[in-house]
Amino acid sequence: MISFPNAKVNVGLYITQKRPDGFHNIETVFLPIPNLCDILEIIPMPSQNRSLEFSHSGIQVGSDANDNLCVKAHRLISEATPLPNFAMHLHKQIPMGAGLGGGSADGAFALQMMNEIAERPLSESDLANLALRLGSDCPFFLTNKPSLGAGQGELLRPINLHLKGYYIALVNPAIHVNTGKAYSQSKPAPAKFNLEGLEELPIEQWKDHVENDFEKVVFPEYPLIKRIKDDLYSMGAIYASMSGSGSTVFGLFNHYPEIPNQFRSMFIHVSEL
């Protein structure tokens, strides 16, 4: 069984409230990027001694497999329903710690795949609860459609975005932004724009209305990330923004963008939406 966990970007991200549990409430729109994917394979192996044999290739995902969200997903679902023994291999292509949700996608897709082979498959709501225990972005990847996200990001509602025919360019400068630190330096406030209105707002007007609150914290510390956003606008982007807490910046274009030389040493992905 093979699946292709895909990346996402955030169109708008407002940090609206610090919660009593230490987490933050946000308002955002999750947009899946189906053409930028990892590869996740599960092979049943009834004769092996361990319940899970995990391996990985591609981009380095860390030396301790126990920290991988696929392995954590296995631990969570194993507590809820019996699973057969199997091997799992992750080929990593989405940059890590980049605001693209790659690790969250891996964990969520792993949950779905393991649920398919479980002795007693869990309900959608039970699976979503496990996904939230993995990470705030994980429940989105169970539906994997453009969605308004509230709460920690787990309160989801479909949104209809008219982006067919547009191109998205992702640029990641390999800067690791500490998400916890970025949250701690933020100043929660009511959202300046109701993202429910994004369905009716022409994309040409997004630049004037739709913001990512993390940019206020991240750009002063990492001027290169802001420069990438400015460069995307110079290239003709209709809208550009950092995704999540960074460091990936994306631009939306009505034409296939020509990649300038200053981006050649960075991770770049361009695809049609």
C-alpha positions as CSV (number, residue, x, y, z in Angstrom):
1,M,0.0,0.0,0.0
2,I,1.5,3.3,-1.1
3,S,0.3,6.9,-0.4
4,F,1.7,10.3,-1.3
5,P,1.5,12.7,1.7
6,N,1.3,16.2,0.2
7,A,2.4,19.7,1.4
8,K,0.1,22.6,2.3
9,V,0.4,26.3,2.6
10,N,-1.4,28.8,4.8
11,V,-3.3,31.5,3.0
12,G,-3.6,34.0,5.8
13,L,-2.8,33.1,9.4
14,Y,-4.0,35.1,12.4
15,I,-3.0,34.4,15.9
16,T,-6.1,35.4,17.8
17,Q,-5.7,34.1,21.4
18,K,-3.4,32.4,23.8
19,R,-5.2,29.6,25.5
20,P,-5.1,28.5,29.1
21,D,-3.4,25.3,28.1
22,G,-0.5,27.3,26.6
23,F,-1.4,26.7,23.0
24,H,-2.8,29.4,20.7
25,N,-6.0,29.8,18.7
26,I,-5.6,30.7,15.1
27,E,-7.6,31.5,12.0
28,T,-6.2,30.4,8.7
29,V,-6.9,28.8,5.3
30,F,-5.2,25.5,4.6
31,L,-4.4,25.0,0.9
32,P,-3.1,21.5,-0.2
33,I,-0.3,21.4,-2.7
34,P,-0.9,18.0,-4.3
35,N,2.2,18.0,-6.6
36,L,4.7,18.3,-3.7
37,C,4.6,15.0,-1.9
38,D,6.5,12.5,0.2
39,I,6.1,8.8,-0.5
40,L,4.8,6.4,2.3
41,E,4.6,2.7,1.8
42,I,3.3,0.0,4.1
43,I,4.1,-3.7,3.5
44,P,2.4,-6.4,5.7
45,M,5.0,-8.7,7.2
46,P,3.2,-11.2,9.6
47,S,6.4,-13.2,10.2
48,Q,8.5,-10.3,11.5
49,N,9.2,-10.1,15.3
50,R,8.4,-6.4,15.7
51,S,5.0,-4.8,15.2
52,L,6.6,-2.0,13.1
53,E,9.8,-1.9,11.1
54,F,10.3,1.7,10.1
55,S,12.9,3.0,7.5
56,H,13.3,6.2,5.6
57,S,15.2,7.7,2.7
58,G,15.4,11.1,0.9
59,I,15.7,14.2,3.0
60,Q,17.1,13.5,6.5
61,V,14.2,13.2,9.0
62,G,16.3,12.9,12.2
63,S,18.4,10.2,13.8
64,D,15.8,9.0,16.3
65,A,12.9,7.1,14.5
66,N,10.8,7.3,17.7
67,D,10.4,11.1,17.1
68,N,9.0,10.6,13.6
69,L,5.3,11.3,13.4
70,C,4.7,8.1,11.4
71,V,6.1,6.1,14.3
72,K,4.1,8.2,16.8
73,A,1.0,7.6,14.8
74,H,1.6,3.8,15.0
75,R,1.9,4.0,18.8
76,L,-1.4,6.0,19.1
77,I,-3.5,3.8,16.8
78,S,-2.0,0.6,18.3
79,E,-3.5,1.7,21.6
80,A,-6.9,2.0,20.1
81,T,-7.2,-1.0,17.8
82,P,-5.1,-4.2,16.9
83,L,-2.8,-3.9,13.9
84,P,-0.9,-6.6,12.0
85,N,2.9,-6.5,11.9
86,F,4.2,-4.5,8.9
87,A,7.1,-2.6,7.5
88,M,6.8,1.2,6.8
89,H,9.1,3.2,4.6
90,L,9.0,7.0,4.2
91,H,10.8,8.7,1.3
92,K,11.0,12.3,2.3
93,Q,10.9,15.0,-0.4
94,I,9.1,17.9,1.4
95,P,11.5,20.1,3.3
96,M,11.4,19.7,7.1
97,G,10.5,22.6,9.5
98,A,9.5,24.7,6.5
99,G,5.9,25.7,7.2
100,L,4.7,23.2,4.6
101,G,3.2,20.6,7.0
102,G,5.2,17.7,5.6
103,G,5.7,15.9,8.9
104,S,2.0,16.4,9.8
105,A,1.0,15.0,6.4
106,D,3.2,12.0,6.9
107,G,1.6,11.3,10.3
108,A,-2.0,11.8,9.1
109,F,-1.5,9.6,6.0
110,A,0.1,7.0,8.2
111,L,-2.9,7.0,10.5
112,Q,-5.3,6.6,7.5
113,M,-3.2,3.7,6.0
114,M,-2.9,1.9,9.3
115,N,-6.6,2.3,9.9
116,E,-7.3,0.5,6.6
117,I,-5.5,-2.6,7.7
118,A,-6.6,-2.4,11.4
119,E,-8.6,-5.3,12.8
120,R,-11.3,-2.9,13.9
121,P,-11.0,0.3,11.9
122,L,-11.7,3.5,13.8
123,S,-14.4,6.0,13.0
124,E,-13.6,9.3,11.3
125,S,-14.1,11.2,14.5
126,D,-11.8,8.9,16.5
127,L,-9.2,9.1,13.8
128,A,-9.4,12.9,13.8
129,N,-8.9,12.9,17.6
130,L,-5.7,10.8,17.2
131,A,-4.5,13.2,14.5
132,L,-4.9,16.2,16.8
133,R,-2.8,14.4,19.4
134,L,-0.1,14.1,16.7
135,G,-0.1,17.8,15.8
136,S,-2.4,20.8,15.2
137,D,-2.1,20.5,11.4
138,C,-2.7,16.7,11.2
139,P,-6.5,16.7,11.2
140,F,-6.5,18.9,8.0
141,F,-4.6,16.2,6.1
142,L,-7.3,13.7,6.8
143,T,-9.7,15.7,4.6
144,N,-7.0,17.4,2.5
145,K,-9.2,19.9,0.8
146,P,-9.0,23.7,1.0
147,S,-10.3,24.5,4.5
148,L,-10.9,27.3,7.0
149,G,-9.0,26.3,10.2
150,A,-9.8,27.6,13.6
151,G,-9.0,26.6,17.2
152,Q,-5.5,25.1,17.0
153,G,-6.2,24.4,13.4
154,E,-8.4,21.4,14.0
155,L,-11.8,23.1,13.6
156,L,-12.2,22.7,9.9
157,R,-14.7,23.9,7.3
158,P,-14.4,23.6,3.5
159,I,-13.8,26.7,1.6
160,N,-14.2,27.2,-2.2
161,L,-11.1,28.9,-3.6
162,H,-11.1,29.7,-7.4
163,L,-7.5,29.0,-8.1
164,K,-7.7,26.7,-11.2
165,G,-5.2,27.8,-13.8
166,Y,-3.0,29.7,-11.3
167,Y,0.6,28.6,-10.6
168,I,2.2,28.5,-7.1
169,A,5.9,28.9,-6.5
170,L,7.4,27.8,-3.2
171,V,10.8,29.0,-2.1
172,N,12.5,27.6,1.0
173,P,15.9,29.1,2.0
174,A,16.7,26.3,4.5
175,I,16.3,28.5,7.5
176,H,14.8,26.8,10.5
177,V,12.3,28.9,12.4
178,N,11.4,27.8,15.9
179,T,7.6,27.7,15.9
180,G,7.3,27.7,19.7
181,K,9.6,30.8,19.9
182,A,7.6,32.5,17.1
183,Y,4.4,31.9,19.0
184,S,5.9,33.2,22.2
185,Q,6.9,36.4,20.5
186,S,3.6,37.0,18.8
187,K,0.9,39.3,20.1
188,P,-2.5,37.6,19.8
189,A,-5.3,39.9,18.5
190,P,-8.6,39.5,16.7
191,A,-8.1,38.7,13.0
192,K,-7.9,41.8,10.8
193,F,-9.8,40.1,8.0
194,N,-12.5,37.4,8.1
195,L,-11.1,34.6,6.0
196,E,-14.6,33.4,5.3
197,G,-14.6,36.3,2.8
198,L,-11.8,34.8,0.8
199,E,-14.2,32.9,-1.3
200,E,-15.6,36.1,-2.8
201,L,-12.5,38.3,-2.6
202,P,-10.7,38.5,-6.0
203,I,-7.2,37.2,-5.7
204,E,-5.9,40.5,-7.0
205,Q,-7.0,42.0,-3.7
206,W,-5.6,39.4,-1.3
207,K,-2.3,41.4,-1.0
208,D,-4.2,44.3,0.6
209,H,-6.3,42.2,3.0
210,V,-4.8,38.8,3.9
211,E,-1.8,38.6,6.3
212,N,0.3,36.1,8.1
213,D,0.9,37.3,11.7
214,F,4.1,35.3,12.0
215,E,5.7,37.6,9.4
216,K,5.8,40.4,12.0
217,V,8.0,38.2,14.2
218,V,10.0,36.3,11.6
219,F,10.9,39.0,9.1
220,P,12.9,41.2,11.5
221,E,15.0,38.2,12.6
222,Y,15.4,36.7,9.2
223,P,15.5,39.5,6.5
224,L,16.2,37.0,3.8
225,I,12.7,35.5,4.2
226,K,11.2,39.0,3.7
227,R,13.4,39.5,0.7
228,I,12.1,36.3,-0.9
229,K,8.6,37.6,-0.5
230,D,9.5,41.0,-2.1
231,D,11.3,39.1,-4.9
232,L,8.2,37.1,-5.7
233,Y,6.2,40.2,-6.0
234,S,8.9,41.6,-8.3
235,M,8.5,38.5,-10.4
236,G,4.8,39.3,-10.9
237,A,3.2,37.4,-8.1
238,I,-0.4,38.3,-7.6
239,Y,-0.1,37.3,-3.9
240,A,2.8,36.3,-1.8
241,S,3.1,35.2,1.8
242,M,5.1,33.1,4.2
243,S,3.5,29.8,5.0
244,G,2.9,28.9,8.6
245,S,5.8,30.1,10.8
246,G,8.2,29.8,7.8
247,S,10.6,29.7,6.4
248,T,8.9,28.8,3.1
249,V,7.4,31.7,1.1
250,F,5.0,31.1,-1.7
251,G,3.8,33.2,-4.6
252,L,0.6,32.8,-6.7
253,F,1.0,33.7,-10.4
254,N,-1.3,33.8,-13.4
255,H,1.6,32.5,-15.5
256,Y,4.4,30.1,-15.1
257,P,7.1,32.1,-13.3
258,E,10.7,32.3,-14.4
259,I,12.9,31.5,-11.5
260,P,15.6,34.1,-10.9
261,N,19.2,33.2,-10.2
262,Q,19.1,34.3,-6.5
263,F,16.7,31.3,-5.9
264,R,18.8,28.7,-7.6
265,S,20.6,27.6,-4.4
266,M,17.3,27.2,-2.5
267,F,14.6,24.6,-2.5
268,I,12.1,25.6,-5.2
269,H,8.8,24.0,-6.3
270,V,6.5,25.4,-9.0
271,S,3.2,23.7,-10.0
272,E,-0.2,24.5,-11.4
273,L,-3.1,24.6,-8.9
